[in-house]
Amino acid sequence: MPRRGLILQTRTHWLLLGLALLCSLVLFLYLLECAPQTDGNAPLPGVIGENYGKEYYQALLQEQEEHYQTRATSLKRQIAQLKQELQEMSEKMRSLQERKNVGANGIGYQGNKEQTPSDLLEFLHSQIDKAEVSIGAKLPSEYGVIPFESFTLMKVFQLEMGLTRHPEEKPVRKDKRDELVEVIEAGLEVINNPDEDDEQEEEDSPLGEKMIFNENDFIEGYYRTERDKGTQYELFFKKADLMEYRHVTLFRPFGPLMKVKSEMIDITRSIINIIVPLAERTEAFAQFMQNFRDVCIHQDKRIHLTVVYFGKEGLSKVKSILESVTSCRLNAEPGKKVFYPVVFSLYNPAIVYASQDVPPPVEQQLVHKKDSGFWRDFGFGMTCQYRSDFLTIGGFDMEVKGWGGEDVHLYRKYLHGDLIVIRTPVPGLFHLWHEKRCADELTPEQYRMCIQSKAMNEASHSHLGMLVFREEIETHLHKQAYRTNSEAVG
């Protein structure tokens, strides 16, 4: 520590000396430019015996004025450059002073305690030290690795796709686009204006000028996020006529937790209205009402149910189910936010439990497993919102006919508005599998959406693969059985 303090003091003294020299240079240039210029050999206008007209003196005055304006402009430009250099040196000196005060320990959640800039800077530096940037970490298994995702100027190549994302796509969300643009610009700033500590040599172009990189020289980049530390970026740049690459590592550290608000939510007076549009499917409705009785009536008791039935077939059975029987508030707020939960959609039980004689009861099927279902992140029919917000936003698009599309249009209205949209998986919400029929009356776009939804709801990727290669699997099993029997006989 004493040696480090001595180095900082020495740098500070040199910076102060540099500031003094620059101030002296500014004063010298000012005096030099403002001093009158004399030329002993130049003839003085108006000497006896020579006749000069009015135009001559006006031209002479204009020439002198243009000369001094040019010199003044040059002087102002030089002074501005010197001021900028002074400011940069002052910032470096202040940065050195801040680093001098940085310790080795980070800071955690401070609640309402004020944090000084030096404490925050210390914490951000500690985030970089704790992250897996300069040195690797010991991991328990291959599943503990945090993978990188790669990107270019136009595309992002991602591992975690879900059901709506693609392995290669343009960044759709504005925050992701802005993030990658900012990172590339920061990398160019590091290359074109290197610090003293950067390990790179100054290169000149073939014409002897300083080589400047731009976004067209960006080749590719990688990024990954450690949720409790920050995001790491690895950027690679290359000039087309050079064989060398420029590599820049950046890290965006996450700051300490900060309290935004702490409030009590009173839901004792909130009534939830559940509206169920129904056509046939009485068996599924009976199961729904059983769940409604167990959860909403016996436990909550502040829920109003409205069933809108289409058609006459099965209506009497639905009425008998309703006669036999006679959540959401935390994430919906009138005029502020609406709730769009993501439900877990179950696959076809006939395929999931094909190895069993009979599928288990529905209660035993309600599990979150990869081969039993998926998070329905492309569905927006399940929503919780206040009637006032629904009317303010304009409600459903009544021009939409047939299956699908009306829920997406309503969801997009909220996205284009000022309300906060809460979108999150809810473990207690399940979408039971049912056979889907895509009618011929649908538009081509609706029919395509219906077929895609039908395919996604049928089974997992592995189960569908087993169905596709079923004949090949059966042939293999027959060969194995034949070989085993032959060996036993022999």
KEVEXVO-479385 format. One record per residue (C-alpha): x, y, z. Coordinates in steps of 0.5 Angstrom, whole numbers, padded with zeros to 4 digits, always signed. Layout:
residues N
XYZ;...
END
This chain:
residues 490
+0000+0000+0000;+0006+0005+0001;+0009+0004-0005;+0002+0005-0009;+0001+0011-0005;+0008+0014-0007;+0006+0012-0014;-0001+0016-0014;+0003+0022-0011;+0008+0022-0016;+0003+0021-0022;-0001+0027-0018;+0005+0031-0018;+0006+0030-0026;-0001+0032-0027;+0000+0038-0024;+0006+0040-0027;+0003+0039-0034;-0003+0043-0032;+0002+0049-0030;+0006+0048-0037;-0001+0048-0041;-0003+0054-0038;+0003+0058-0039;+0003+0055-0047;-0004+0058-0047;-0002+0065-0045;+0004+0065-0049;+0000+0063-0055;-0005+0069-0053;+0001+0074-0053;+0004+0072-0059;-0002+0073-0063;-0004+0079-0060;+0003+0083-0061;+0003+0087-0067;+0007+0085-0073;+0012+0090-0076;+0016+0089-0083;+0022+0094-0083;+0022+0093-0091;+0014+0094-0092;+0013+0101-0095;+0008+0106-0091;+0002+0108-0095;+0001+0115-0096;+0008+0117-0097;+0009+0124-0100;+0009+0123-0108;+0005+0117-0108;-0003+0117-0110;-0007+0112-0106;-0015+0112-0107;-0020+0111-0103;-0021+0104-0106;-0014+0102-0104;-0015+0104-0097;-0021+0100-0096;-0018+0094-0099;-0012+0094-0095;-0017+0095-0089;-0021+0089-0091;-0015+0084-0092;-0012+0086-0085;-0019+0085-0082;-0019+0078-0086;-0012+0076-0083;-0014+0078-0076;-0020+0074-0076;-0017+0068-0079;-0011+0068-0074;-0017+0069-0068;-0021+0063-0071;-0014+0059-0071;-0013+0062-0064;-0020+0060-0061;-0019+0053-0064;-0012+0052-0060;-0015+0054-0054;-0021+0050-0054;-0016+0044-0055;-0012+0046-0050;-0018+0047-0045;-0020+0040-0047;-0014+0037-0046;-0014+0040-0039;-0021+0037-0037;-0018+0030-0039;-0012+0031-0035;-0017+0033-0029;-0021+0028-0030;-0015+0023-0030;-0013+0026-0024;-0020+0025-0020;-0020+0018-0023;-0013+0017-0020;-0015+0020-0013;-0022+0016-0013;-0018+0009-0014;-0013+0011-0009;-0019+0011-0004;-0022+0004-0007;-0021-0002-0002;-0022-0009-0003;-0029-0010+0000;-0036-0009-0004;-0042-0006-0001;-0049-0010-0001;-0056-0008+0000;-0056-0001+0004;-0064+0000+0004;-0065+0008+0006;-0057+0009+0007;-0054+0014+0002;-0048+0011-0002;-0042+0016-0004;-0039+0015-0011;-0033+0012-0008;-0037+0007-0005;-0041+0005-0011;-0034+0005-0015;-0031+0000-0010;-0037-0004-0011;-0037-0004-0019;-0030-0006-0019;-0031-0012-0014;-0037-0014-0019;-0031-0015-0024;-0027-0018-0019;-0032-0023-0017;-0034-0025-0024;-0032-0030-0029;-0028-0025-0033;-0020-0026-0032;-0020-0033-0029;-0025-0039-0029;-0029-0042-0024;-0030-0049-0021;-0037-0052-0023;-0040-0058-0020;-0042-0060-0027;-0043-0059-0034;-0050-0056-0033;-0047-0050-0029;-0043-0047-0035;-0046-0040-0037;-0046-0040-0044;-0045-0034-0049;-0049-0032-0054;-0046-0029-0060;-0048-0023-0065;-0046-0019-0071;-0049-0012-0073;-0055-0015-0075;-0056-0022-0072;-0056-0025-0065;-0055-0033-0065;-0058-0035-0058;-0059-0042-0055;-0065-0041-0050;-0070-0040-0055;-0077-0043-0052;-0083-0043-0057;-0083-0037-0060;-0075-0035-0061;-0071-0037-0067;-0064-0040-0066;-0062-0034-0071;-0066-0027-0071;-0066-0020-0071;-0066-0017-0064;-0074-0015-0063;-0074-0012-0057;-0071-0005-0057;-0067-0005-0050;-0063-0011-0053;-0062-0007-0060;-0060-0001-0056;-0055-0005-0051;-0051-0008-0057;-0051-0002-0061;-0048+0001-0055;-0043-0004-0053;-0040-0004-0061;-0040+0004-0060;-0036+0003-0053;-0031-0002-0056;-0030+0003-0062;-0028+0008-0057;-0023+0004-0053;-0020+0002-0060;-0019+0009-0063;-0018+0012-0056;-0014+0007-0052;-0011+0009-0045;-0004+0008-0043;-0006+0002-0040;-0008-0002-0046;-0004-0007-0049;-0004-0005-0056;+0001-0001-0061;-0001+0005-0065;-0002+0003-0072;-0002+0008-0078;-0006+0007-0085;-0001+0006-0091;-0002+0014-0092;+0001+0015-0085;-0005+0017-0082;-0008+0014-0075;-0012+0008-0077;-0019+0009-0075;-0024+0003-0074;-0032+0004-0075;-0038-0001-0074;-0036-0004-0081;-0030-0007-0078;-0034-0011-0073;-0033-0018-0074;-0037-0021-0068;-0038-0021-0061;-0040-0026-0055;-0044-0024-0049;-0047-0027-0043;-0050-0025-0036;-0048-0027-0029;-0055-0025-0026;-0052-0023-0019;-0045-0020-0022;-0046-0017-0029;-0046-0018-0037;-0039-0020-0040;-0038-0018-0047;-0032-0020-0052;-0032-0016-0058;-0027-0017-0065;-0026-0012-0070;-0021-0013-0076;-0020-0009-0082;-0021-0012-0089;-0014-0011-0091;-0010-0013-0085;-0009-0020-0082;-0009-0018-0074;-0016-0018-0070;-0017-0013-0065;-0020-0016-0058;-0024-0012-0053;-0027-0014-0047;-0032-0010-0043;-0036-0012-0037;-0043-0008-0035;-0043-0009-0027;-0050-0010-0024;-0050-0005-0018;-0053-0006-0011;-0060-0007-0010;-0064-0001-0009;-0071+0000-0005;-0076+0003-0010;-0082+0002-0006;-0085-0002+0000;-0093-0002+0000;-0098-0006+0003;-0103-0009-0002;-0111-0009+0001;-0114-0015-0003;-0120-0016+0001;-0125-0011-0003;-0123-0013-0010;-0127-0018-0013;-0125-0022-0019;-0130-0023-0025;-0128-0029-0029;-0131-0030-0036;-0131-0036-0039;-0133-0037-0047;-0136-0044-0048;-0138-0048-0054;-0139-0056-0052;-0133-0059-0049;-0138-0060-0043;-0133-0066-0039;-0127-0060-0039;-0132-0055-0036;-0134-0060-0031;-0127-0061-0029;-0126-0053-0029;-0132-0053-0024;-0129-0058-0020;-0123-0054-0019;-0127-0047-0019;-0131-0050-0013;-0124-0052-0009;-0120-0046-0010;-0125-0040-0011;-0131-0042-0007;-0128-0046-0001;-0122-0042+0000;-0123-0035-0004;-0130-0033-0004;-0129-0026-0008;-0130-0029-0015;-0136-0028-0019;-0136-0033-0025;-0140-0031-0032;-0140-0037-0037;-0142-0035-0044;-0145-0041-0048;-0145-0041-0055;-0150-0046-0059;-0156-0050-0056;-0152-0057-0056;-0150-0059-0049;-0153-0052-0046;-0157-0056-0041;-0151-0060-0038;-0147-0054-0037;-0153-0051-0033;-0154-0057-0029;-0146-0057-0027;-0147-0049-0025;-0153-0051-0021;-0149-0056-0017;-0144-0051-0015;-0149-0046-0013;-0113-0030-0018;-0109-0024-0020;-0111-0018-0016;-0103-0017-0014;-0101-0016-0021;-0107-0012-0024;-0109-0004-0022;-0114+0000-0025;-0110+0005-0030;-0103+0003-0028;-0102-0005-0030;-0105-0011-0033;-0104-0018-0032;-0102-0023-0038;-0100-0030-0034;-0096-0035-0038;-0100-0042-0037;-0097-0049-0037;-0100-0053-0043;-0100-0060-0042;-0099-0065-0048;-0103-0070-0051;-0104-0075-0045;-0105-0081-0050;-0098-0080-0052;-0094-0078-0046;-0097-0084-0042;-0097-0088-0048;-0093-0094-0044;-0099-0094-0039;-0105-0098-0040;-0109-0092-0038;-0107-0084-0037;-0107-0082-0030;-0112-0078-0027;-0112-0070-0029;-0109-0068-0022;-0103-0073-0023;-0102-0070-0029;-0101-0063-0027;-0093-0063-0026;-0088-0058-0030;-0084-0063-0034;-0081-0062-0040;-0084-0068-0043;-0091-0067-0040;-0092-0060-0043;-0089-0053-0044;-0090-0046-0042;-0095-0043-0047;-0091-0036-0048;-0095-0035-0055;-0102-0035-0052;-0105-0029-0049;-0112-0031-0048;-0111-0032-0041;-0111-0025-0038;-0113-0021-0031;-0115-0013-0032;-0120-0008-0030;-0126-0007-0034;-0124+0001-0034;-0118-0001-0037;-0121-0006-0042;-0126+0000-0045;-0121+0005-0045;-0116+0001-0049;-0122+0000-0054;-0123-0007-0052;-0123-0013-0057;-0122-0012-0065;-0129-0013-0067;-0127-0014-0074;-0123-0021-0073;-0127-0027-0075;-0126-0034-0074;-0121-0037-0069;-0115-0034-0066;-0112-0027-0067;-0117-0023-0062;-0113-0024-0056;-0106-0022-0060;-0109-0015-0062;-0112-0014-0055;-0105-0015-0052;-0101-0011-0057;-0106-0005-0055;-0103-0005-0048;-0096-0006-0051;-0097+0001-0055;-0101+0004-0049;-0098+0007-0042;-0100+0001-0038;-0095-0004-0035;-0096-0011-0038;-0094-0016-0033;-0092-0022-0036;-0090-0028-0032;-0090-0036-0032;-0095-0038-0026;-0094-0045-0023;-0101-0046-0021;-0105-0045-0028;-0105-0051-0033;-0108-0051-0040;-0111-0058-0041;-0110-0062-0047;-0116-0062-0052;-0117-0064-0059;-0116-0058-0064;-0120-0057-0070;-0118-0052-0075;-0124-0050-0079;-0124-0049-0087;-0127-0043-0086;-0121-0040-0083;-0117-0035-0087;-0110-0037-0089;-0106-0034-0083;-0111-0036-0078;-0111-0043-0081;-0103-0043-0081;-0103-0041-0073;-0108-0046-0072;-0104-0052-0075;-0098-0049-0071;-0102-0049-0064;-0104-0056-0066;-0097-0058-0067;-0094-0055-0061;-0100-0058-0056;-0099-0065-0059;-0092-0068-0055;-0085-0066-0054;-0080-0066-0059;-0077-0073-0056;-0084-0076-0056;-0085-0074-0063;-0079-0076-0065;-0081-0083-0062;-0087-0083-0066;-0083-0081-0073;-0078-0087-0072;-0083-0092-0069;-0082-0097-0075;-0075-0096-0075;-0075-0097-0067;-0079-0104-0068;-0075-0107-0073;-0069-0106-0069;-0073-0109-0063;-0075-0115-0067;-0067-0116-0069;-0065-0116-0062;-0070-0121-0060;-0068-0125-0066;-0061-0125-0064;-0062-0126-0057;-0067-0132-0059;-0061-0135-0064;-0056-0135-0058;-0060-0138-0053;-0062-0144-0058;-0055-0145-0060;
END
